[in-house]
Amino acid sequence: MRKTSIAALCAVSILPCTAFSAENFPLSYTAVGVEASYIDAGNSRNKSAVQDNLSNFYQGGLNLTHQFNPNWGLFGQVGYAEPETRNGNLDTDLMQYSLGGRVHPAKFRLAGWRPFGGLGYSYTDIDVDAGGGKNEDSIYLEGGFQRMVAPRFMVEAGVRARTELEDGYIDGQYFAGIHYLFNRKFPTAPKPVVVATRQPAVVPPPVDSDGDGVIDQLDKCPNTPMGALVDSQGCPKELTKEIRETLYVEFELDKTEVRPQFFPEIEKLAVVLKQYPNSTILLEGHTDSTGSASYNQKLSQSRADAVMKVLINEFGIAKQRITTSGMGESQPIATNETAEGRAQNRRVEAIVSGEYSEIIKK
């Protein structure tokens, strides 16, 4: 029991070290973790029994969790403890295997903590060092809270009530643990909404074949594009127009890698650059307020350079057409007091500029 107690206390001591600001939960994930718990052991009806009457004890566990979606998950655990019997204070070895389901509210949070409840089955193998042993089947109910403390780390704490099916006694279990997440899936970035303006219909006069407002007898430029402004001789007027296209790329905390979900938007920007070969692009990197200003300055420059590499390596844009600049934490677009706001501030913005001539339309 001494070894299990030390392991449990070490696992619980991890939790204060993970008291960072809350992160968003992925839509789905798989996680492995460690758990420490304290068991308030119940008593068998047979007070003379040895294996069924254990003193309260500490237990360590290895957990495997799979979250299918924001509401439902599967939980498995292998637990080990070394309790003593109430009768005779005999040492025992206890192995426990648990499997159950968990339910989570999709959006409800309590100061960044997500509640959960669960129901499952446990199989327990108890071996007494002096000889003898027993296997137990039980069901359990659990409830607790979880919190993301880093992009891949989650802590949880709660309580379980485990009912032994043969004798009906109940064990209370108070637990805390930490989990490492992988196979994470997040919501896809929303696509920008393009609002198309509708041009009023042009009703051409009967003798104006191309509809430019100049009758055919005076029109020196027949077949003028519909809607173009023309001079008195029916020829289109031209103007010089500036190109401005904006790109928004969001980054994970303290990361400079461009996530694949933003590649389609970068590709659209590359198409514009290829359509207007005289245009140039400015990439501005930004960070949230986490870390020092000097570090964020370098981090923002690295993010801008990362987007530049995608434009060059993936879409064939010439390097001399691209300028990068690190803006650090100086230009937030959202509050740095929440995880959502900080995520929006970790970004690269791009502006394509240049000039080209086009026909003026009505």
TITINU-733582 format. One record per residue (C-alpha): z, x, y. Coordinates in pm, whole numbers, m for minus. Layout:
% TITINU-733582
+--------+--------+--------+
!     zz !     xx !     yy !
+--------+--------+--------+
!      Z !      X !      Y !
...
+--------+--------+--------+
% end
This chain:
% TITINU-733582
+--------+--------+--------+
!     zz !     xx !     yy !
+--------+--------+--------+
!      0 !      0 !      0 !
!     67 !    293 !    235 !
!   m299 !    407 !    223 !
!   m427 !     55 !    293 !
!   m186 !     14 !    586 !
!   m304 !    337 !    747 !
!   m672 !    241 !    703 !
!   m607 !   m105 !    849 !
!   m428 !     35 !   1154 !
!   m708 !    288 !   1214 !
!   m971 !     12 !   1204 !
!   m774 !   m206 !   1447 !
!   m734 !     91 !   1684 !
!  m1112 !     99 !   1726 !
!  m1115 !   m234 !   1912 !
!   m964 !   m118 !   2246 !
!  m1223 !    160 !   2259 !
!  m1501 !    m99 !   2251 !
!  m1387 !   m300 !   2555 !
!  m1713 !   m270 !   2745 !
!  m1895 !   m550 !   2927 !
!  m2037 !   m825 !   2705 !
!  m2400 !   m805 !   2589 !
!  m2626 !  m1089 !   2479 !
!  m2626 !  m1185 !   2110 !
!  m2963 !  m1144 !   1930 !
!  m3128 !  m1457 !   1790 !
!  m3093 !  m1311 !   1438 !
!  m2969 !   m987 !   1286 !
!  m2817 !   m811 !    985 !
!  m2484 !   m626 !   1028 !
!  m2254 !   m396 !    834 !
!  m1893 !   m348 !    936 !
!  m1535 !   m265 !    859 !
!  m1241 !   m501 !    879 !
!   m863 !   m464 !    886 !
!   m634 !   m756 !    806 !
!   m274 !   m856 !    746 !
!   m205 !  m1096 !    457 !
!     83 !  m1341 !    474 !
!     97 !  m1392 !     96 !
!    181 !  m1729 !    m57 !
!    401 !  m1781 !   m364 !
!    321 !  m1918 !   m707 !
!    512 !  m2220 !   m834 !
!    629 !  m1994 !  m1116 !
!    884 !  m1779 !   m933 !
!    927 !  m1551 !  m1235 !
!    559 !  m1454 !  m1242 !
!    478 !  m1100 !  m1132 !
!    109 !  m1097 !  m1045 !
!    118 !  m1429 !   m856 !
!    405 !  m1332 !   m625 !
!    303 !  m1050 !   m391 !
!    477 !   m924 !    m80 !
!    292 !   m944 !    252 !
!     42 !   m659 !    280 !
!   m241 !   m496 !    477 !
!   m599 !   m505 !    348 !
!   m917 !   m316 !    438 !
!  m1267 !   m455 !    391 !
!  m1638 !   m373 !    406 !
!  m1850 !   m657 !    546 !
!  m2219 !   m750 !    525 !
!  m2342 !  m1026 !    755 !
!  m2684 !  m1184 !    805 !
!  m2741 !  m1416 !   1101 !
!  m3040 !  m1641 !   1026 !
!  m3053 !  m1802 !   1372 !
!  m2815 !  m1862 !   1666 !
!  m2626 !  m2130 !   1465 !
!  m2604 !  m2019 !   1100 !
!  m2505 !  m1700 !    919 !
!  m2405 !  m1562 !    577 !
!  m2091 !  m1349 !    531 !
!  m1996 !  m1120 !    240 !
!  m1697 !   m890 !    198 !
!  m1541 !   m646 !    m47 !
!  m1169 !   m598 !     21 !
!   m911 !   m357 !   m119 !
!   m532 !   m346 !    m91 !
!   m225 !   m198 !   m264 !
!     46 !   m467 !   m233 !
!    381 !   m470 !   m407 !
!    513 !   m755 !   m623 !
!    807 !   m959 !   m498 !
!    963 !   m934 !   m842 !
!   1049 !   m572 !   m918 !
!    855 !   m418 !   m625 !
!    581 !   m301 !   m862 !
!    270 !   m134 !   m719 !
!    m61 !   m315 !   m768 !
!   m430 !   m258 !   m700 !
!   m611 !   m559 !   m553 !
!   m989 !   m599 !   m528 !
!  m1128 !   m906 !   m358 !
!  m1490 !  m1025 !   m330 !
!  m1578 !  m1301 !    m82 !
!  m1898 !  m1487 !      4 !
!  m1935 !  m1768 !    255 !
!  m2127 !  m1928 !    536 !
!  m2058 !  m1926 !    908 !
!  m2151 !  m2161 !   1189 !
!  m2176 !  m2064 !   1558 !
!  m2233 !  m2270 !   1873 !
!  m2567 !  m2160 !   2015 !
!  m2466 !  m2126 !   2382 !
!  m2090 !  m2181 !   2423 !
!  m1899 !  m1870 !   2532 !
!  m1537 !  m1812 !   2630 !
!  m1529 !  m1518 !   2876 !
!  m1812 !  m1354 !   2681 !
!  m1663 !  m1436 !   2336 !
!  m1857 !  m1651 !   2087 !
!  m1647 !  m1872 !   1855 !
!  m1730 !  m1917 !   1486 !
!  m1605 !  m2106 !   1183 !
!  m1665 !  m2045 !    814 !
!  m1615 !  m2168 !    457 !
!  m1643 !  m1960 !    141 !
!  m1529 !  m1850 !   m204 !
!  m1316 !  m1548 !   m305 !
!  m1267 !  m1380 !   m642 !
!   m955 !  m1158 !   m666 !
!   m872 !   m901 !   m936 !
!   m504 !   m794 !   m941 !
!   m391 !   m500 !  m1160 !
!    m22 !   m413 !  m1187 !
!     39 !    m38 !  m1228 !
!    312 !   m105 !  m1486 !
!     66 !   m306 !  m1695 !
!    m89 !   m652 !  m1686 !
!   m311 !   m822 !  m1435 !
!   m470 !  m1145 !  m1327 !
!   m796 !  m1282 !  m1184 !
!   m789 !  m1557 !   m921 !
!  m1048 !  m1798 !   m782 !
!   m994 !  m1935 !   m433 !
!  m1169 !  m2097 !   m140 !
!  m1111 !  m2009 !    223 !
!  m1154 !  m2150 !    571 !
!  m1186 !  m1916 !    869 !
!  m1219 !  m1925 !   1244 !
!  m1240 !  m1665 !   1516 !
!  m1430 !  m1509 !   1805 !
!  m1705 !  m1245 !   1833 !
!  m1823 !  m1033 !   2126 !
!  m2115 !   m793 !   2176 !
!  m1975 !   m473 !   2329 !
!  m2296 !   m266 !   2313 !
!  m2659 !   m341 !   2220 !
!  m2584 !   m270 !   1850 !
!  m2206 !   m316 !   1819 !
!  m2008 !   m639 !   1782 !
!  m1632 !   m692 !   1743 !
!  m1462 !   m997 !   1596 !
!  m1110 !  m1127 !   1531 !
!   m974 !  m1439 !   1367 !
!   m770 !  m1597 !   1090 !
!   m844 !  m1720 !    735 !
!   m654 !  m1962 !    514 !
!   m724 !  m1888 !    145 !
!   m619 !  m2145 !   m121 !
!   m578 !  m2027 !   m483 !
!   m745 !  m2293 !   m701 !
!   m519 !  m2275 !  m1008 !
!   m169 !  m2282 !   m853 !
!   m263 !  m2411 !   m509 !
!    m67 !  m2162 !   m299 !
!   m215 !  m2051 !     35 !
!   m251 !  m1700 !    181 !
!   m283 !  m1653 !    557 !
!   m508 !  m1364 !    667 !
!   m523 !  m1228 !   1024 !
!   m825 !  m1000 !   1067 !
!  m1016 !   m786 !   1318 !
!  m1332 !   m582 !   1265 !
!  m1630 !   m406 !   1416 !
!  m1996 !   m441 !   1306 !
!  m2317 !   m241 !   1353 !
!  m2632 !   m457 !   1400 !
!  m2987 !   m388 !   1286 !
!  m3303 !   m595 !   1220 !
!  m3232 !   m762 !   1556 !
!  m3466 !  m1026 !   1700 !
!  m3458 !  m1137 !   2065 !
!  m3641 !  m1410 !   2260 !
!  m3991 !  m1309 !   2368 !
!  m4038 !  m1240 !   2736 !
!  m4170 !  m1543 !   2925 !
!  m4532 !  m1522 !   3034 !
!  m4600 !  m1555 !   3406 !
!  m4724 !  m1896 !   3512 !
!  m5061 !  m1882 !   3685 !
!  m5124 !  m2174 !   3917 !
!  m5495 !  m2227 !   3972 !
!  m5600 !  m2365 !   4307 !
!  m5869 !  m2628 !   4299 !
!  m6158 !  m2597 !   4537 !
!  m6283 !  m2917 !   4695 !
!  m6614 !  m3033 !   4556 !
!  m6918 !  m2953 !   4769 !
!  m7177 !  m3228 !   4793 !
!  m7512 !  m3064 !   4875 !
!  m7756 !  m3239 !   5103 !
!  m8063 !  m3366 !   4921 !
!  m8286 !  m3092 !   5067 !
!  m8032 !  m2809 !   5017 !
!  m8106 !  m2679 !   4665 !
!  m7832 !  m2416 !   4650 !
!  m7574 !  m2623 !   4843 !
!  m7495 !  m2360 !   5107 !
!  m7542 !  m2597 !   5403 !
!  m7879 !  m2450 !   5507 !
!  m8187 !  m2653 !   5423 !
!  m8444 !  m2488 !   5201 !
!  m8701 !  m2446 !   5484 !
!  m8461 !  m2219 !   5678 !
!  m8285 !  m2056 !   5379 !
!  m8387 !  m1688 !   5349 !
!  m8139 !  m1631 !   5063 !
!  m8204 !  m1899 !   4801 !
!  m7970 !  m1937 !   4502 !
!  m7661 !  m1843 !   4707 !
!  m7345 !  m1878 !   4494 !
!  m7188 !  m2221 !   4526 !
!  m6908 !  m2231 !   4784 !
!  m7001 !  m1907 !   4963 !
!  m6991 !  m1884 !   5342 !
!  m7339 !  m1819 !   5478 !
!  m7494 !  m1734 !   5812 !
!  m7752 !  m1942 !   5992 !
!  m8026 !  m1808 !   5763 !
!  m7842 !  m1905 !   5442 !
!  m7737 !  m1549 !   5342 !
!  m7377 !  m1497 !   5213 !
!  m7114 !  m1329 !   5430 !
!  m6900 !  m1056 !   5275 !
!  m6550 !   m926 !   5341 !
!  m6336 !   m634 !   5224 !
!  m6030 !   m752 !   5026 !
!  m5723 !   m564 !   4906 !
!  m5633 !   m578 !   4536 !
!  m5264 !   m639 !   4460 !
!  m5144 !   m701 !   4106 !
!  m4775 !   m681 !   4013 !
!  m4628 !   m591 !   3672 !
!  m4266 !   m638 !   3557 !
!  m4133 !   m439 !   3257 !
!  m3770 !   m477 !   3146 !
!  m3570 !   m205 !   2965 !
!  m3264 !   m198 !   2738 !
!  m2940 !    m39 !   2861 !
!  m2973 !    340 !   2912 !
!  m3318 !    335 !   2745 !
!  m3659 !    454 !   2864 !
!  m3876 !    329 !   2576 !
!  m4129 !     60 !   2665 !
!  m4078 !   m225 !   2420 !
!  m4395 !   m351 !   2244 !
!  m4340 !   m704 !   2376 !
!  m4449 !   m582 !   2723 !
!  m4771 !   m412 !   2602 !
!  m4986 !   m728 !   2652 !
!  m4885 !   m748 !   3019 !
!  m4954 !   m376 !   3068 !
!  m5295 !   m427 !   2904 !
!  m5378 !   m704 !   3155 !
!  m5298 !   m460 !   3434 !
!  m5521 !   m196 !   3272 !
!  m5809 !   m448 !   3266 !
!  m5775 !   m495 !   3644 !
!  m5776 !   m116 !   3696 !
!  m6095 !    m86 !   3491 !
!  m6260 !   m372 !   3680 !
!  m6193 !   m195 !   4012 !
!  m6237 !    178 !   3943 !
!  m6147 !    278 !   4301 !
!  m5804 !    116 !   4284 !
!  m5475 !    303 !   4232 !
!  m5136 !    202 !   4090 !
!  m4778 !    271 !   4197 !
!  m4504 !    245 !   3929 !
!  m4149 !    201 !   4060 !
!  m3860 !    248 !   3814 !
!  m3526 !     71 !   3866 !
!  m3183 !     65 !   3695 !
!  m2867 !   m141 !   3704 !
!  m2547 !     m2 !   3858 !
!  m2407 !    134 !   3528 !
!  m2354 !    512 !   3557 !
!  m2373 !    746 !   3854 !
!  m2637 !    714 !   4126 !
!  m2783 !   1059 !   4045 !
!  m2814 !    976 !   3676 !
!  m2972 !    635 !   3753 !
!  m3223 !    808 !   3982 !
!  m3341 !   1027 !   3695 !
!  m3332 !    735 !   3449 !
!  m3547 !    517 !   3677 !
!  m3802 !    799 !   3716 !
!  m3817 !    836 !   3336 !
!  m3882 !    462 !   3298 !
!  m4169 !    473 !   3545 !
!  m4312 !    776 !   3361 !
!  m4283 !    589 !   3029 !
!  m4501 !    303 !   3158 !
!  m4747 !    560 !   3294 !
!  m4779 !    714 !   2946 !
!  m4856 !    372 !   2798 !
!  m5135 !    318 !   3054 !
!  m5280 !    663 !   2981 !
!  m5238 !    687 !   2604 !
!  m5287 !    324 !   2501 !
!  m5536 !    194 !   2758 !
!  m5724 !    501 !   2883 !
!  m5631 !    493 !   3253 !
!  m5680 !    828 !   3430 !
!  m5355 !   1003 !   3526 !
!  m5474 !   1083 !   3881 !
!  m5492 !    710 !   3958 !
!  m5118 !    661 !   3883 !
!  m4819 !    743 !   4106 !
!  m4458 !    706 !   3982 !
!  m4135 !    676 !   4177 !
!  m3770 !    645 !   4071 !
!  m3577 !    398 !   4287 !
!  m3246 !    428 !   4096 !
!  m3002 !    140 !   4147 !
!  m3091 !     88 !   4514 !
!  m3310 !   m223 !   4482 !
!  m3148 !   m479 !   4245 !
!  m3319 !   m815 !   4202 !
!  m3013 !   m976 !   4044 !
!  m2637 !   m932 !   4039 !
!  m2494 !   m634 !   3850 !
!  m2178 !   m833 !   3768 !
!  m2331 !  m1003 !   3459 !
!  m2516 !   m877 !   3152 !
!  m2812 !  m1103 !   3236 !
!  m2835 !   m967 !   3590 !
!  m2811 !   m605 !   3476 !
!  m3089 !   m667 !   3220 !
!  m3319 !   m791 !   3500 !
!  m3240 !   m486 !   3713 !
!  m3339 !   m243 !   3432 !
!  m3713 !   m262 !   3502 !
!  m4035 !   m102 !   3617 !
!  m4248 !   m277 !   3879 !
!  m4610 !   m186 !   3936 !
!  m4846 !   m256 !   4226 !
!  m5223 !   m207 !   4201 !
!  m5385 !   m147 !   4541 !
!  m5736 !    m83 !   4665 !
!  m6025 !   m254 !   4837 !
!  m6346 !   m420 !   4722 !
!  m6613 !   m638 !   4878 !
!  m6663 !   m999 !   4779 !
!  m6855 !  m1299 !   4899 !
!  m6649 !  m1520 !   5128 !
!  m6609 !  m1868 !   4985 !
!  m6548 !  m2188 !   5172 !
+--------+--------+--------+
% end
